[in-house]
Amino acid sequence: STSEHPHLHAAVLIAVTTGARRGEVMGLRWRDVDLARGRAVLHKTKNREKRTLVLVPEVVEALRQTQQVRRIDDDRIFPPANADGRRTYPTFEDAWREARR
């Protein structure tokens, strides 16, 4: 099912608990996240100003789980495709629509 996107839970948790926009969440990179301190820095925001997100414990745990299977060739937390450019799961947008249903 498309609601089984591997990163949907973590991405939605971040959006709901921080108020970050979809593009901000999907653009997060591991180098911008400090799980020990529960913080993430957004560099590309709508108003072009840097912003720090406070990550609640549930988000930190979800990201720790995501980190265990992270890609070494892509620093994005939520990469859109696998290493050869092919999607190995439905797009985030498809998964989000399915989950809302």
N, C-alpha and C positions, 0 to 999 in steps of 0.2 A: 504494500500500500504506500502511496506517496506521503502519508503522514509519518512514515518511518524514516524520514530524512535523518541522517546520523547527527546533525548539528541543530536540528529544529528546537529541541528542548533548551539547550544552552543559549541559543540566539534569542528566543522569545523571553527567557528569563532575564537576560541582559536588558532587552528593550523595555520590558514591563517594570523592572525594578530601578532602572536609571533614567528612563525617559528619552534614551538615545533613539535617534531615527534609524530606520532600516539600513540606509546607506552607511551610516556611521558604524553600526554594529557589524555589517558585512565587511567593512573596510578595516576592522581591527586587526592588528598584527601582534604576534607573540612578543615582539620586542617592546611593545607599548603597554604590556600587562605585567603587573607586579602582584602575583597571587599571595605572596607572604604578607603584603600590606593591604591587600584587597582594593587595589586601585588599577585603573586603566586610563590612559591618556588618548584623547581623540585629537588628531591633528587636522583632519579635514571636516570641519563643521559647516553648517549652513552660513553662519556669519563670518567664517574664515578665522575664527579665534580658537586657540587651543582650549580644551576643556578636560577636566579630570572627572572620571566617573568613580563613585564609591561602589564597590562590588559587595553585595550581601553574601553571607556564608554559603547560601545555596548556589549562587553564581560561581563562587570560587570553587566549590566542589564539582559543579558541572564542567568548569573549564579544566580542572585537574584531570577529569575523566577524558575530556576531549584531547588534552595534551598527551595522554598515553598513546594515542594513535595518530599524532600529528605528522604531517609531511615534512621531510627535511628539505625538499626542493621548493617550498612555498611557505613564506613566513605568515601568510594570512591565517587567522584562526579558523575562518570558514571559507576555505578555497572552493571555487566553483566547479572544479573538475579534477580528474586524476592527473598523474604526471604527464601522460601523453596527450592531454587536452580533452579527452573524452569524459563525459559525465558518467559517473558510476552510480548515481542516484538521481532522483528527480530534482529539478531546480528548487531552490529555497522557496520561490514564489508558489510553485505548484504544491509543495509540501504544506506551506502555510494555508493556502486555500482549502486543501483537503482537511487539514486539522480543524479549521474553523467550521467546516461542515459537520 
